[in-house]
Amino acid sequence: MKKLVIIPTYNEKENIESIISAIFSLDEDFHILVVDDSSPDGTAEIVEKLQEKFDQLNLTIRKTKDGLGKAYIHGFRWALERDFDFIFEMDADFSHNPKDLPQLYEACKNADMSVGSRYSQGVNVVNWPMGRVLLSYFASKYVKFVLGIPVNDTTAGFVCYKKETLRALNLDKIKLKGYGFQVEMKFRVFKKRLKIVEVPIIFTNRIKGESKMNGGIIGEAVFGILKLKWKSWVGRL
């Protein structure tokens, strides 16, 4: 089974070498695709140097920085063209522990999508301000209520898909970014009547580099979710 971890990056020079090395140190055999949005800090150059060491490390550079969702869609298409069997979403900043990748993989063998969940067993978040924890937790509850997705951590970005799951979706229709993108993917998988399972993880706030979160991403998610609900009602999803 060919397994690909997609890591979107923008200015992640502090983290990228460490996260790549951590993934390749696992017993499981993972490939990596770094999707870099033309980082001015030299992230891509670091990856290019590491390709001399790691045969299963891949890099694609996008000229336009137009959102996390677009970067992942680019990575999904790249993965499907090369017939990877399991495709993972993962952050570069160690908020997602590479040691949890095998658990996501094992769970996805018996499902269509597995989600690394912060909220399936209480609240498992480390080093976030309480305000952000509450915002994230209640945002997931809001999404679950509005869209009916049977997932506790609807905004989670640590995910594994079977290739058949991604092929069942029309990737051209995925429009949201950030939290909204993560929600839209889960909602579309759910509406296809595919199986989603949650895997409890501990989420740790980044230590190095800067967060890409901003008010625009949050606002897009809030209104984007209502738009998704309306589209599903009128049969235009």
Secondary structure, 3 states (H helix, E strand, C coil): CCEEEEEEECCCCCCHHHHHHHHHCCCCCCEEEEEECCCCCCHHHHHHHHCCCCCCEEEEECCCCCCHHHHHHHHHHHHHHCCCCEEEECCCCCCCCHHHHHHHHHHHHCCCEEEEECCCCCCCEECCCHHHHHHHHHHHHHHHHHHCCCCCCCCCCCEEEEHHHHHHCCHHHCCCCHHHHHHHHHHHHHHCCCCEEEEECCEECCCCCCCCCCHHHHHHHHHHHHHHHHHHHCCCC
